[in-house]
Amino acid sequence: MLANAGMRSIYFVQRSVSSMSVPTTSASKTRRKKKPLIYLVDDQPMLLDLAEMSLLEGDYTLRKFGNPEAAMKSFAKARTKPDLLISDYAMGKMNGLELMERCKELHPPLKTILISGTAGAEIVLGALIKVDRFLGKPYQPANLSELVRRVLNESPD
């Protein structure tokens, strides 16, 4: 027997998709826009999770990497290359700029956001590659989300 006196109830509402809204023809499936694929790279797990949480509201496919070597290996093997690479600057054997440079050699249209708490925006001025945006740490999750939206919507140079 359950006693409800003085207890609060929590309700979870599950949204269902009606059969009318699900496309059934192959033509409608091909017109559906694919979710942008974003690689997130940071050697600090808490900051990697923060970046992921910042982008969960967006309609993205996210892949997280705790080190740049793993991200580079995945990038090189991937048949479908990411649309955006978001990387911390200061990480172990390879920094974020080096990772971006190597990835852009394989896929020049790649868009990039460099994040750093140890270097300032001037770090991208001397870079051998074009970095689309720089974001200093600490940052507000909404700022990263907005920056990603803007970078992905920009037309390539």
DSSP file (Angstrom, degrees, kcal/mol; ACC not computed):
  #  RESIDUE AA STRUCTURE BP1 BP2  ACC     N-H-->O    O-->H-N    N-H-->O    O-->H-N    TCO  KAPPA ALPHA  PHI   PSI    X-CA   Y-CA   Z-CA
    1    1 A M              0   0    0      0, 0.0     2,-0.4     0, 0.0     0, 0.0   0.000 360.0 360.0 360.0 134.4    0.0    0.0    0.0
    2    2 A L        -     0   0    0      2,-0.0     2,-0.7     0, 0.0     0, 0.0  -0.806 360.0-148.4-100.5 135.7    1.4    3.4   -1.0
    3    3 A A        +     0   0    0     -2,-0.4     0, 0.0     1,-0.1     0, 0.0  -0.913  17.0 177.0-101.7 116.8    1.0    6.4    1.2
    4    4 A N    >   +     0   0    0     -2,-0.7     3,-1.9     2,-0.1     2,-0.2   0.492  36.9 123.2 -97.1  -5.8    0.7    9.6   -0.9
    5    5 A A  T 3  S-     0   0    0      1,-0.3     3,-0.1     3,-0.0    -2,-0.1  -0.397  89.1  -2.7 -63.9 123.0    0.2   12.0    1.9
    6    6 A G  T 3  S+     0   0    0      1,-0.3     2,-0.3    -2,-0.2    -1,-0.3   0.492 105.8 119.6  78.0   3.4    2.8   14.7    1.8
    7    7 A M    <   -     0   0    0     -3,-1.9     2,-0.4     0, 0.0    -1,-0.3  -0.780  57.0-135.3-103.3 146.4    4.7   13.2   -1.2
    8    8 A R        -     0   0    0     -2,-0.3     2,-0.4    -3,-0.1    -3,-0.0  -0.758  16.1-137.5 -96.9 145.0    5.2   14.8   -4.5
    9    9 A S        -     0   0    0     -2,-0.4     2,-0.5    -5,-0.0    -5,-0.0  -0.824   8.4-154.1-102.8 142.0    4.6   12.9   -7.7
   10   10 A I        -     0   0    0     -2,-0.4     2,-0.4     2,-0.0    -2,-0.0  -0.965  11.2-163.6-114.7 129.0    7.0   13.1  -10.6
   11   11 A Y        -     0   0    0     -2,-0.5     2,-0.5     2,-0.0    -2,-0.0  -0.926   6.8-156.2-115.5 136.7    5.6   12.4  -14.1
   12   12 A F        -     0   0    0     -2,-0.4     2,-0.6     2,-0.0    -2,-0.0  -0.946   9.6-155.3-109.6 128.7    7.5   11.6  -17.2
   13   13 A V        -     0   0    0     -2,-0.5     2,-0.6     2,-0.0    -2,-0.0  -0.904   3.4-156.8-106.9 125.3    5.8   12.4  -20.5
   14   14 A Q        -     0   0    0     -2,-0.6     2,-0.4     0, 0.0    -2,-0.0  -0.884  11.3-140.8-102.7 126.6    7.0   10.4  -23.5
   15   15 A R        -     0   0    0     -2,-0.6     2,-0.4     2,-0.0    -2,-0.0  -0.675  16.8-159.1 -84.0 136.7    6.3   12.0  -26.8
   16   16 A S        -     0   0    0     -2,-0.4     2,-0.6     0, 0.0     0, 0.0  -0.866  14.0-128.9-114.6 153.3    5.3    9.7  -29.5
   17   17 A V        -     0   0    0     -2,-0.4     2,-0.1     2,-0.0     5,-0.0  -0.874  25.2-130.7-100.7 124.4    5.5   10.3  -33.2
   18   18 A S    >>  -     0   0    0     -2,-0.6     3,-1.2     1,-0.1     4,-0.6  -0.379  18.7-118.5 -72.3 154.1    2.3    9.6  -35.1
   19   19 A S  T 34 S+     0   0    0      1,-0.3     3,-0.4     2,-0.2    -1,-0.1   0.735 111.8  65.8 -65.4 -20.7    2.5    7.5  -38.1
   20   20 A M  T 34 S+     0   0    0      1,-0.2    -1,-0.3     3,-0.0    -3,-0.0   0.816 101.1  48.0 -69.9 -29.6    1.3   10.4  -40.2
   21   21 A S  T <4 S+     0   0    0     -3,-1.2    -1,-0.2     2,-0.1    -2,-0.2   0.577  89.7  92.3 -90.8  -8.6    4.5   12.4  -39.5
   22   22 A V  S  < S-     0   0    0     -4,-0.6     2,-0.1    -3,-0.4    -5,-0.0  -0.761  80.1-125.9 -88.6 119.7    6.9    9.6  -40.4
   23   23 A P        -     0   0    0      0, 0.0    -2,-0.1     0, 0.0    -3,-0.0  -0.379  27.2-178.1 -65.0 140.2    8.0    9.8  -44.0
   24   24 A T        +     0   0    0     -2,-0.1     2,-0.3     5,-0.0    -2,-0.0   0.567  52.6  82.7-116.0 -13.8    7.4    6.5  -45.8
   25   25 A T  S  > S-     0   0    0      1,-0.1     4,-1.3     0, 0.0     3,-0.2  -0.659  75.5-130.0 -95.2 151.3    8.7    7.1  -49.3
   26   26 A S  H  > S+     0   0    0     -2,-0.3     4,-1.8     1,-0.2     5,-0.1   0.818 107.3  61.0 -67.5 -28.9   12.4    6.9  -50.2
   27   27 A A  H  > S+     0   0    0      1,-0.2     4,-1.1     2,-0.2    -1,-0.2   0.902 104.2  48.1 -64.0 -40.4   12.1   10.3  -51.9
   28   28 A S  H  > S+     0   0    0      1,-0.2     4,-0.7     2,-0.2    -1,-0.2   0.833 108.5  55.5 -70.7 -29.3   11.2   11.9  -48.7
   29   29 A K  H  < S+     0   0    0     -4,-1.3     3,-0.5     1,-0.2    -1,-0.2   0.870 105.7  50.9 -68.7 -36.1   14.1   10.1  -46.9
   30   30 A T  H  < S+     0   0    0     -4,-1.8    -1,-0.2     1,-0.2    -2,-0.2   0.766 107.2  54.0 -73.8 -23.5   16.6   11.5  -49.3
   31   31 A R  H  < S+     0   0    0     -4,-1.1    -1,-0.2    -5,-0.1    -2,-0.2   0.661  83.2 108.1 -81.9 -16.0   15.3   15.1  -48.8
   32   32 A R  S  < S-     0   0    0     -4,-0.7     2,-0.2    -3,-0.5    -3,-0.0  -0.429  76.5-120.1 -65.8 130.4   15.8   14.8  -45.0
   33   33 A K        -     0   0    0     -2,-0.2     2,-0.1     1,-0.1    -1,-0.1  -0.518  25.8-122.9 -73.9 134.2   18.7   16.9  -43.9
   34   34 A K        -     0   0    0     -2,-0.2    -1,-0.1     1,-0.1     3,-0.0  -0.457  26.7-106.6 -76.3 150.5   21.5   15.0  -42.2
   35   35 A K        -     0   0    0     -2,-0.1    25,-0.2     1,-0.1     2,-0.1  -0.566  40.2-107.2 -72.1 135.4   22.5   16.0  -38.7
   36   36 A P        -     0   0    0      0, 0.0    25,-2.7     0, 0.0     2,-0.5  -0.430  30.3-131.9 -62.8 137.0   25.9   17.8  -38.6
   37   37 A L  E     -a   61   0A   0     44,-0.2    46,-2.5    23,-0.2    47,-1.6  -0.821  25.3-170.2 -93.9 126.2   28.6   15.6  -37.2
   38   38 A I  E     -ab  62  84A   0     23,-3.0    25,-2.3    -2,-0.5     2,-0.5  -0.971  13.2-151.9-122.0 128.5   30.7   17.3  -34.6
   39   39 A Y  E     -ab  63  85A   0     45,-2.5    47,-3.0    -2,-0.4     2,-0.5  -0.867  11.6-162.2 -94.7 129.6   34.0   16.0  -33.0
   40   40 A L  E     -ab  64  86A   0     23,-3.0    25,-2.3    -2,-0.5     2,-0.5  -0.962   9.5-176.3-112.2 125.8   34.6   17.2  -29.5
   41   41 A V  E     +ab  65  87A   0     45,-2.5    47,-2.2    -2,-0.5     2,-0.3  -0.973  19.0 136.5-131.1 120.7   38.2   16.9  -28.2
   42   42 A D        -     0   0    0     23,-2.0     6,-0.1    -2,-0.5    49,-0.1  -0.926  43.1-144.8-158.9 135.9   39.4   17.8  -24.7
   43   43 A D  S    S+     0   0    0     -2,-0.3    23,-0.1    47,-0.2     3,-0.1   0.482  85.9  80.5 -83.0  -1.6   41.8   15.9  -22.4
   44   44 A Q  S >> S-     0   0    0      1,-0.1     4,-2.2     2,-0.0     3,-0.6  -0.910  70.9-154.8-105.7 108.3   39.8   17.1  -19.3
   45   45 A P  H 3> S+     0   0    0      0, 0.0     4,-2.5     0, 0.0     5,-0.2   0.833  91.7  53.7 -52.8 -39.7   36.7   14.8  -19.0
   46   46 A M  H 3> S+     0   0    0      1,-0.2     4,-1.9     2,-0.2     5,-0.1   0.907 111.9  44.5 -64.3 -40.3   34.7   17.4  -17.1
   47   47 A L  H <> S+     0   0    0     -3,-0.6     4,-2.2     2,-0.2    -1,-0.2   0.829 111.2  54.0 -73.4 -31.4   35.2   20.0  -19.8
   48   48 A L  H  X S+     0   0    0     -4,-2.2     4,-2.1     2,-0.2    -2,-0.2   0.911 110.1  47.4 -64.8 -42.9   34.5   17.4  -22.5
   49   49 A D  H  X S+     0   0    0     -4,-2.5     4,-2.9    -5,-0.2    -2,-0.2   0.875 109.0  54.6 -65.4 -37.8   31.2   16.6  -20.8
   50   50 A L  H  X S+     0   0    0     -4,-1.9     4,-2.2     2,-0.2    -2,-0.2   0.924 108.3  48.5 -61.7 -44.5   30.4   20.3  -20.5
   51   51 A A  H  X S+     0   0    0     -4,-2.2     4,-0.9     2,-0.2    -2,-0.2   0.918 112.5  49.2 -61.6 -42.7   30.9   20.8  -24.2
   52   52 A E  H >X S+     0   0    0     -4,-2.1     3,-1.0     1,-0.2     4,-0.6   0.942 111.2  48.3 -61.7 -47.7   28.7   17.8  -24.9
   53   53 A M  H >< S+     0   0    0     -4,-2.9     3,-0.7     1,-0.3     4,-0.4   0.850 105.9  59.4 -62.0 -33.9   26.0   19.1  -22.6
   54   54 A S  H 3< S+     0   0    0     -4,-2.2    -1,-0.3     1,-0.2    -2,-0.2   0.777 112.4  39.1 -63.8 -26.1   26.2   22.5  -24.2
   55   55 A L  H X< S+     0   0    0     -3,-1.0     3,-1.0    -4,-0.9     5,-0.3   0.401  84.8  96.5-108.8   1.4   25.3   21.0  -27.6
   56   56 A L  T << S+     0   0    0     -3,-0.7    -1,-0.1    -4,-0.6     4,-0.1   0.813  81.2  57.6 -63.6 -30.2   22.6   18.4  -26.6
   57   57 A E  T 3  S+     0   0    0     -4,-0.4    -1,-0.3    -3,-0.2    -2,-0.1   0.743  95.0  82.6 -72.7 -22.2   19.8   20.8  -27.4
   58   58 A G  S <  S-     0   0    0     -3,-1.0     2,-1.3     1,-0.1    -3,-0.0  -0.331  93.9-109.5 -78.1 165.2   21.0   21.1  -31.0
   59   59 A D  S    S+     0   0    0     -2,-0.1     2,-0.3     2,-0.1    -1,-0.1  -0.581  72.9 129.1 -95.0  71.3   20.3   18.6  -33.7
   60   60 A Y        -     0   0    0     -2,-1.3     2,-0.6    -5,-0.3   -23,-0.2  -0.841  60.4-129.7-125.0 157.5   23.8   17.3  -33.9
   61   61 A T  E     -a   37   0A   0    -25,-2.7   -23,-3.0    -2,-0.3     2,-0.4  -0.962  35.8-159.9-102.0 123.2   25.6   14.0  -33.9
   62   62 A L  E     -a   38   0A   0     -2,-0.6     2,-0.4   -25,-0.2   -23,-0.2  -0.865  16.8-172.9-112.3 138.0   28.4   14.3  -31.3
   63   63 A R  E     -a   39   0A   0    -25,-2.3   -23,-3.0    -2,-0.4     2,-0.4  -0.998  15.2-154.0-125.9 126.4   31.6   12.2  -31.0
   64   64 A K  E     -a   40   0A   0     -2,-0.4     2,-0.4   -25,-0.2   -23,-0.2  -0.795  10.6-174.3-105.4 142.6   33.8   12.8  -27.9
   65   65 A F  E     -a   41   0A   0    -25,-2.3   -23,-2.0    -2,-0.4    -2,-0.0  -0.999  19.2-158.3-136.3 132.6   37.5   12.1  -27.6
   66   66 A G  S    S+     0   0    0     -2,-0.4   -25,-0.1   -25,-0.2    -1,-0.1   0.496  83.3  29.5 -87.3  -5.4   39.7   12.5  -24.5
   67   67 A N  S  > S-     0   0    0      1,-0.1     4,-1.7    24,-0.0     3,-0.3  -0.992  75.2-125.0-152.2 151.1   42.9   12.9  -26.5
   68   68 A P  H  > S+     0   0    0      0, 0.0     4,-2.6     0, 0.0     5,-0.2   0.792 106.7  61.3 -67.8 -28.3   43.8   14.3  -29.9
   69   69 A E  H  > S+     0   0    0      2,-0.2     4,-2.3     1,-0.2     5,-0.2   0.921 106.1  46.2 -64.4 -43.1   45.5   11.1  -31.1
   70   70 A A  H  > S+     0   0    0     -3,-0.3     4,-2.3     2,-0.2    -1,-0.2   0.896 112.8  50.6 -65.0 -40.6   42.3    9.1  -30.8
   71   71 A A  H  X S+     0   0    0     -4,-1.7     4,-2.7     2,-0.2    -2,-0.2   0.919 111.0  48.7 -62.8 -43.2   40.4   11.9  -32.6
   72   72 A M  H  X S+     0   0    0     -4,-2.6     4,-2.6     2,-0.2    -2,-0.2   0.903 110.7  50.4 -64.3 -41.9   42.9   11.9  -35.4
   73   73 A K  H  X S+     0   0    0     -4,-2.3     4,-1.7     2,-0.2    -1,-0.2   0.928 113.8  44.8 -62.1 -45.9   42.8    8.2  -35.8
   74   74 A S  H  X S+     0   0    0     -4,-2.3     4,-2.0     2,-0.2    -2,-0.2   0.912 112.6  52.0 -63.5 -43.6   39.0    8.2  -36.0
   75   75 A F  H  < S+     0   0    0     -4,-2.7    -2,-0.2     1,-0.2    -1,-0.2   0.922 109.4  49.3 -59.7 -45.9   39.0   11.2  -38.4
   76   76 A A  H  < S+     0   0    0     -4,-2.6    -1,-0.2     1,-0.2    -2,-0.2   0.864 116.6  41.7 -63.6 -37.1   41.4    9.4  -40.7
   77   77 A K  H  < S+     0   0    0     -4,-1.7    -1,-0.2    -5,-0.2    -2,-0.2   0.733  89.4 110.0 -81.7 -23.8   39.4    6.2  -40.8
   78   78 A A     <  -     0   0    0     -4,-2.0     3,-0.1     1,-0.2    -4,-0.0  -0.288  51.5-161.7 -64.3 128.9   35.9    7.9  -41.0
   79   79 A R  S    S+     0   0    0      1,-0.2     2,-0.7    -2,-0.1    -1,-0.2   0.912  89.7  48.2 -71.4 -43.9   34.1    7.5  -44.3
   80   80 A T  S    S-     0   0    0     -3,-0.0    -1,-0.2     0, 0.0    -2,-0.0  -0.885  89.6-146.5 -98.6 113.8   31.9   10.4  -43.3
   81   81 A K        -     0   0    0     -2,-0.7   -44,-0.2     1,-0.1    -6,-0.1  -0.455  23.9 -99.7 -78.6 150.9   34.1   13.3  -42.1
   82   82 A P        -     0   0    0      0, 0.0   -44,-0.2     0, 0.0     3,-0.1  -0.283  15.4-141.5 -67.1 156.0   32.8   15.6  -39.4
   83   83 A D  S    S+     0   0    0    -46,-2.5    28,-1.8     1,-0.3     2,-0.4   0.754  86.5  23.8 -83.4 -28.5   31.3   19.0  -40.3
   84   84 A L  E     -bc  38 111A   0    -47,-1.6   -45,-2.5    26,-0.2     2,-0.5  -1.000  60.6-158.5-144.9 138.0   33.0   20.7  -37.3
   85   85 A L  E     -bc  39 112A   0     26,-2.5    28,-2.4    -2,-0.4     2,-0.6  -0.981   9.6-172.1-116.9 120.8   35.9   20.0  -35.0
   86   86 A I  E     +bc  40 113A   0    -47,-3.0   -45,-2.5    -2,-0.5     2,-0.4  -0.964  18.9 170.5-112.1 119.6   35.9   21.6  -31.6
   87   87 A S  E     -bc  41 114A   0     26,-2.3    28,-3.0    -2,-0.6   -45,-0.2  -0.976  35.4-123.9-136.7 144.1   39.1   21.2  -29.8
   88   88 A D  E     - c   0 115A   0    -47,-2.2    28,-0.2    -2,-0.4     8,-0.1  -0.431  25.4-136.9 -69.1 156.1   40.9   22.3  -26.7
   89   89 A Y  S    S+     0   0    0     26,-1.7     7,-2.3     1,-0.2     2,-0.9   0.960  84.6  55.5 -82.8 -57.8   44.3   23.9  -27.4
   90   90 A A        +     0   0    0      5,-0.2     2,-0.3     6,-0.1   -47,-0.2  -0.680  67.5 139.9 -89.0 106.2   46.6   22.5  -24.7
   91   91 A M        -     0   0    0     -2,-0.9     3,-0.5     1,-0.3   -24,-0.0  -0.934  57.5 -84.2-148.3 120.4   46.6   18.7  -24.7
   92   92 A G  S    S-     0   0    0     -2,-0.3    -1,-0.3     1,-0.2     3,-0.0   0.316 101.8  -6.9  29.2-128.5   49.4   16.2  -24.3
   93   93 A K  S    S+     0   0    0      1,-0.1     2,-0.4     2,-0.0    -1,-0.2   0.748 134.5  38.5 -73.4 -27.0   51.6   15.3  -27.3
   94   94 A M  S    S-     0   0    0     -3,-0.5    -1,-0.1     4,-0.0     2,-0.1  -0.990  76.0-145.2-128.9 128.4   49.4   17.1  -29.9
   95   95 A N     >  -     0   0    0     -2,-0.4     4,-2.2    -5,-0.1    -5,-0.2  -0.397  32.8-100.5 -87.3 172.0   47.8   20.5  -29.4
   96   96 A G  H  > S+     0   0    0     -7,-2.3     4,-2.4     1,-0.2     5,-0.2   0.842 120.7  53.1 -61.2 -37.0   44.4   21.5  -30.8
   97   97 A L  H  > S+     0   0    0     -8,-0.2     4,-2.5     2,-0.2    -1,-0.2   0.906 109.1  49.3 -66.0 -40.7   46.0   23.6  -33.7
   98   98 A E  H  > S+     0   0    0      2,-0.2     4,-2.3     1,-0.2    -2,-0.2   0.911 111.2  50.2 -63.6 -41.6   48.1   20.6  -34.8
   99   99 A L  H  X S+     0   0    0     -4,-2.2     4,-2.4     1,-0.2    -2,-0.2   0.933 111.6  47.9 -60.9 -46.2   45.0   18.4  -34.7
  100  100 A M  H  X S+     0   0    0     -4,-2.4     4,-2.7     1,-0.2    -2,-0.2   0.902 110.3  52.2 -62.2 -41.3   43.1   20.8  -36.8
  101  101 A E  H  X S+     0   0    0     -4,-2.5     4,-1.5     1,-0.2    -1,-0.2   0.935 111.8  45.6 -61.4 -46.7   45.9   21.2  -39.3
  102  102 A R  H  X S+     0   0    0     -4,-2.3     4,-1.1     1,-0.2    -1,-0.2   0.893 114.3  48.3 -64.8 -40.6   46.2   17.4  -39.8
  103  103 A C  H  X S+     0   0    0     -4,-2.4     4,-1.9     1,-0.2     3,-0.4   0.901 109.4  52.3 -67.8 -40.1   42.4   17.0  -40.1
  104  104 A K  H  < S+     0   0    0     -4,-2.7    -1,-0.2     1,-0.2    -2,-0.2   0.788 101.5  61.3 -68.2 -26.4   42.1   19.8  -42.6
  105  105 A E  H  < S+     0   0    0     -4,-1.5    -1,-0.2    -5,-0.2    -2,-0.2   0.879 112.8  37.8 -63.1 -36.3   44.9   18.2  -44.7
  106  106 A L  H  < S+     0   0    0     -4,-1.1    -2,-0.2    -3,-0.4    -1,-0.2   0.768 136.6  18.0 -83.2 -28.2   42.5   15.2  -45.1
  107  107 A H    ><  -     0   0    0     -4,-1.9     3,-2.1    -5,-0.1    -1,-0.2  -0.651  65.7-173.7-148.4  82.2   39.3   17.2  -45.4
  108  108 A P  T 3  S+     0   0    0      0, 0.0    -1,-0.1     0, 0.0    -4,-0.1   0.762  80.9  62.6 -54.7 -32.1   39.8   20.9  -46.3
  109  109 A P  T 3  S+     0   0    0      0, 0.0    -5,-0.1     0, 0.0    48,-0.0   0.553  74.9 127.9 -73.7  -1.5   36.1   22.0  -45.8
  110  110 A L    <   -     0   0    0     -3,-2.1     2,-0.3    -7,-0.1   -26,-0.2  -0.256  53.4-141.6 -55.5 132.7   36.3   21.1  -42.1
  111  111 A K  E     -c   84   0A   0    -28,-1.8   -26,-2.5   -29,-0.1     2,-0.4  -0.726  21.0-158.9 -94.9 150.0   35.1   23.9  -39.9
  112  112 A T  E     -c   85   0A   0     -2,-0.3    21,-1.2   -28,-0.2    20,-0.4  -0.968  22.8-171.8-138.2 145.7   36.9   24.5  -36.6
  113  113 A I  E     -cd  86 133A   0    -28,-2.4   -26,-2.3    -2,-0.4     2,-0.5  -0.985  16.4-156.7-131.6 123.0   36.5   26.0  -33.2
  114  114 A L  E     -cd  87 134A   0     19,-2.5    21,-2.5    -2,-0.4     2,-0.4  -0.862   8.2-166.5-101.3 132.6   39.5   26.2  -30.9
  115  115 A I  E     +cd  88 135A   0    -28,-3.0   -26,-1.7    -2,-0.5     2,-0.3  -0.948  13.4 166.7-118.8 137.4   38.9   26.5  -27.1
  116  116 A S  E     - d   0 136A   0     19,-1.8    21,-2.5    -2,-0.4     5,-0.1  -0.990  34.1-179.5-153.8 144.6   41.6   27.4  -24.6
  117  117 A G  S    S+     0   0    0     -2,-0.3    -1,-0.1    19,-0.2    19,-0.1   0.396  95.4  47.9-110.7  -5.8   42.0   28.5  -21.0
  118  118 A T  S    S+     0   0    0      1,-0.1     2,-0.3     2,-0.1    -2,-0.1   0.658 111.5  43.0-108.2 -22.4   45.8   28.7  -21.4
  119  119 A A  S    S-     0   0    0      2,-0.0     2,-0.1   -29,-0.0    -1,-0.1  -0.880  74.8-129.3-124.0 156.1   46.2   30.7  -24.6
  120  120 A G    >   -     0   0    0     -2,-0.3     3,-2.1    16,-0.1     4,-0.3  -0.379  40.1 -87.5 -96.3 178.9   44.4   33.8  -25.9
  121  121 A A  G >  S+     0   0    0      1,-0.3     3,-1.6     2,-0.2     4,-0.5   0.731 117.2  76.8 -59.4 -23.4   42.8   34.4  -29.3
  122  122 A E  G >> S+     0   0    0      1,-0.3     4,-0.9     2,-0.2     3,-0.9   0.724  77.0  76.2 -62.0 -19.7   46.2   35.6  -30.6
  123  123 A I  G <4 S+     0   0    0     -3,-2.1     3,-0.3     1,-0.3    -1,-0.3   0.833  92.8  51.4 -60.3 -32.5   47.2   32.0  -30.9
  124  124 A V  G X4 S+     0   0    0     -3,-1.6     3,-0.8    -4,-0.3    -1,-0.3   0.700  95.5  70.8 -79.9 -17.6   45.1   31.6  -34.0
  125  125 A L  T <4 S+     0   0    0     -3,-0.9    -1,-0.2    -4,-0.5    -2,-0.2   0.871 104.8  39.2 -66.6 -35.7   46.6   34.6  -35.7
  126  126 A G  T 3< S+     0   0    0     -4,-0.9    -1,-0.2    -3,-0.3    -2,-0.2   0.341  91.2 124.1 -94.3   7.2   49.9   32.8  -36.2
  127  127 A A    <   -     0   0    0     -3,-0.8     4,-0.1     1,-0.1    -3,-0.1  -0.334  64.3-134.8 -70.6 149.3   48.3   29.5  -37.1
  128  128 A L  S    S+     0   0    0      2,-0.1     2,-0.3    -2,-0.0    -1,-0.1   0.623  90.0  49.2 -76.1 -14.0   49.2   27.8  -40.4
  129  129 A I  S    S-     0   0    0     -5,-0.1     2,-0.6   -32,-0.0    -2,-0.1  -0.806  94.5 -99.6-122.0 163.8   45.5   27.1  -40.9
  130  130 A K        -     0   0    0     -2,-0.3     2,-0.5   -29,-0.1     3,-0.1  -0.748  31.4-160.4 -83.7 122.7   42.3   29.1  -40.7
  131  131 A V        -     0   0    0     -2,-0.6   -18,-0.1    -7,-0.2     3,-0.1  -0.922   9.3-149.1-100.9 125.3   40.5   28.6  -37.4
  132  132 A D  S    S-     0   0    0     -2,-0.5     2,-0.3   -20,-0.4   -19,-0.2   0.901  71.9  -4.2 -65.4 -41.6   36.9   29.6  -37.8
  133  133 A R  E     -d  113   0A   0    -21,-1.2   -19,-2.5    -3,-0.1     2,-0.4  -0.991  56.1-146.6-150.6 156.6   36.4   30.7  -34.2
  134  134 A F  E     -d  114   0A   0     -2,-0.3     2,-0.4   -21,-0.2   -19,-0.2  -0.972  13.0-171.1-122.2 140.2   38.2   30.9  -30.9
  135  135 A L  E     -d  115   0A   0    -21,-2.5   -19,-1.8    -2,-0.4     2,-0.2  -0.985  14.4-141.5-134.6 123.5   36.5   30.6  -27.5
  136  136 A G  E     -d  116   0A   0     -2,-0.4   -19,-0.2   -21,-0.2   -16,-0.1  -0.526  32.6 -87.6 -82.5 148.8   38.2   31.3  -24.2
  137  137 A K  S    S+     0   0    0    -21,-2.5     2,-0.1    -2,-0.2     3,-0.0  -0.754 103.2  47.1 -95.0 148.4   37.6   29.2  -21.1
  138  138 A P  S    S+     0   0    0      0, 0.0     2,-0.3     0, 0.0    -2,-0.1   0.622  81.0 167.3 -75.6 153.2   35.7   29.4  -18.9
  139  139 A Y        -     0   0    0     -2,-0.1    -2,-0.1    -4,-0.1    -4,-0.0  -0.905  38.7-109.8-129.6 158.5   32.7   29.8  -21.2
  140  140 A Q    >>  -     0   0    0     -2,-0.3     4,-1.5     1,-0.1     3,-1.1  -0.719  27.8-127.0 -84.2 136.7   29.0   29.7  -20.8
  141  141 A P  H 3> S+     0   0    0      0, 0.0     4,-2.3     0, 0.0     5,-0.2   0.853 110.5  57.1 -52.6 -37.4   27.4   26.7  -22.4
  142  142 A A  H 3> S+     0   0    0      1,-0.2     4,-2.4     2,-0.2     5,-0.2   0.841 102.2  56.2 -64.4 -31.9   24.9   28.9  -24.3
  143  143 A N  H <> S+     0   0    0     -3,-1.1     4,-2.3     2,-0.2    -1,-0.2   0.909 108.6  45.8 -66.9 -41.7   27.9   30.7  -25.8
  144  144 A L  H  X S+     0   0    0     -4,-1.5     4,-2.6     2,-0.2     5,-0.2   0.928 112.4  51.6 -65.3 -43.9   29.3   27.5  -27.2
  145  145 A S  H  X S+     0   0    0     -4,-2.3     4,-2.1     1,-0.2    -2,-0.2   0.923 112.7  44.7 -58.4 -46.8   25.9   26.5  -28.5
  146  146 A E  H  X S+     0   0    0     -4,-2.4     4,-2.4     2,-0.2    -1,-0.2   0.898 112.4  52.1 -65.6 -41.5   25.4   29.8  -30.3
  147  147 A L  H  X S+     0   0    0     -4,-2.3     4,-2.7     2,-0.2     5,-0.2   0.909 109.6  49.3 -62.3 -43.5   28.9   29.8  -31.7
  148  148 A V  H  X S+     0   0    0     -4,-2.6     4,-2.6     2,-0.2     5,-0.2   0.929 110.1  51.1 -61.4 -46.2   28.5   26.3  -33.1
  149  149 A R  H  X S+     0   0    0     -4,-2.1     4,-1.4    -5,-0.2    -2,-0.2   0.924 112.8  45.9 -58.1 -45.5   25.2   27.3  -34.7
  150  150 A R  H  X S+     0   0    0     -4,-2.4     4,-1.0     2,-0.2    -2,-0.2   0.923 112.8  48.8 -64.9 -45.2   26.8   30.3  -36.4
  151  151 A V  H >< S+     0   0    0     -4,-2.7     3,-0.6     1,-0.2    -2,-0.2   0.915 111.8  49.0 -62.9 -43.2   29.9   28.4  -37.6
  152  152 A L  H 3< S+     0   0    0     -4,-2.6    -1,-0.2     1,-0.2    -2,-0.2   0.806 111.2  50.7 -68.1 -27.3   27.8   25.6  -39.1
  153  153 A N  H 3< S+     0   0    0     -4,-1.4    -1,-0.2    -5,-0.2    -2,-0.2   0.618  88.3 101.5 -85.2 -12.7   25.5   28.1  -40.9
  154  154 A E  S << S-     0   0    0     -4,-1.0     3,-0.1    -3,-0.6    -3,-0.0  -0.468  76.8-120.4 -71.4 141.6   28.4   30.1  -42.4
  155  155 A S        -     0   0    0     -2,-0.2    -1,-0.1     1,-0.1    -2,-0.1  -0.559  36.4 -98.2 -78.1 148.3   29.1   29.4  -46.1
  156  156 A P              0   0    0      0, 0.0    -1,-0.1     0, 0.0   -45,-0.0  -0.275 360.0 360.0 -65.2 153.0   32.5   28.1  -46.9
  157  157 A D              0   0    0     -3,-0.1    -2,-0.0   -48,-0.0    -3,-0.0   0.491 360.0 360.0 -67.5 360.0   35.1   30.6  -48.1
